[in-house]
Amino acid sequence: MAVEGTYIIKAATPVGVQEGTLIIKKEGETLSGSVHIHSQKETDTFTGGKLTGDEFEFEFKGKSPLGPAKFKYKGKVEGDKISGECVVRPRGLPLPLKSKYQGARKRD
């Protein structure tokens, strides 16, 4: 099944479980889309993501609860299920924060 779609995800983070919406679009050989964590006002967008088989990765700069940060998502789609890891590098913190996420494709 294609990686493209809208997914409802949950991530176990250092600030608690966060729920969000991840939208992935395939444009030629690259991925683009958006990430909206429901507890945040902003929706972050990304371009230039990579797809290898059913595994993907992308990154973007956005806001975290700890301020401006760089986010890197890696994951895998199996049918309608999605799972992976998000690495957040907040500005000013020496070590990255890692969290696992999982979710499912949203059906209309």
C-alpha positions in Angstrom: 0.0 0.0 0.0 1.1 3.5 -0.7 2.6 5.7 2.1 0.5 8.6 1.0 -2.4 9.5 3.3 -3.5 11.2 6.5 -2.6 9.4 9.7 -3.7 10.0 13.3 -0.6 9.3 15.5 0.3 9.1 19.2 3.8 9.7 20.5 5.2 9.0 23.9 7.3 12.1 24.5 9.3 13.5 27.5 6.3 15.9 28.1 3.7 13.1 27.9 1.7 11.4 25.2 1.1 13.7 22.3 -1.6 13.1 19.6 -1.3 14.5 16.2 -2.2 14.4 12.5 0.5 13.5 9.9 -0.2 14.1 6.2 2.2 12.5 3.7 2.1 13.3 -0.1 4.3 11.8 -2.8 5.5 14.2 -5.4 7.7 12.4 -8.0 10.4 10.7 -6.0 10.1 12.9 -2.9 7.6 13.3 0.0 6.0 16.4 1.4 3.3 17.0 3.9 2.5 18.4 7.3 2.6 17.5 11.0 0.1 19.0 13.4 0.4 18.1 17.1 -3.1 18.7 18.5 -1.8 20.4 21.7 0.1 23.0 19.5 -1.3 25.9 17.5 1.1 25.6 14.6 1.1 23.0 11.7 4.6 22.3 10.5 5.2 21.5 6.8 8.0 19.5 5.2 9.4 18.9 1.7 12.2 16.7 0.4 11.3 13.6 2.3 12.6 10.2 1.1 10.8 7.0 0.5 12.5 3.6 0.3 10.0 0.7 -0.1 7.5 1.2 2.8 10.0 3.2 4.9 10.2 7.0 4.9 12.0 9.9 6.5 11.7 13.6 6.5 12.8 16.6 8.6 11.7 20.2 9.3 12.3 23.1 11.6 9.4 24.0 13.9 8.4 24.7 17.5 8.5 22.3 20.3 7.2 22.8 23.9 10.9 23.7 24.6 11.1 26.3 21.9 12.5 26.3 18.3 13.7 22.8 17.2 14.7 20.6 14.4 12.5 17.5 13.9 13.5 14.3 12.1 10.8 11.6 11.5 11.6 8.0 10.3 8.9 5.4 9.9 7.2 2.6 8.2 3.8 2.0 6.8 2.3 -1.4 6.9 -1.2 -1.5 5.4 -3.1 1.2 7.3 -0.7 1.2 10.2 2.2 3.7 10.7 5.0 3.6 13.2 8.4 5.1 13.8 10.6 7.4 15.7 10.8 11.2 16.0 14.1 12.9 17.0 13.7 16.5 18.3 16.7 18.7 18.7 15.6 21.8 20.6 17.9 24.8 20.3 20.2 25.1 23.3 19.9 21.5 24.5 23.0 19.3 24.1 21.2 16.0 23.5 18.3 15.1 21.2 14.9 14.0 22.6 13.6 10.8 21.0 10.1 9.4 21.0 8.3 6.5 19.3 5.0 7.0 17.5 2.3 4.9 16.1 -1.0 5.4 14.5 -3.4 4.5 11.7 -4.6 5.9 8.4 -7.6 8.2 8.7 -10.6 7.0 6.7 -13.2 9.4 5.5 
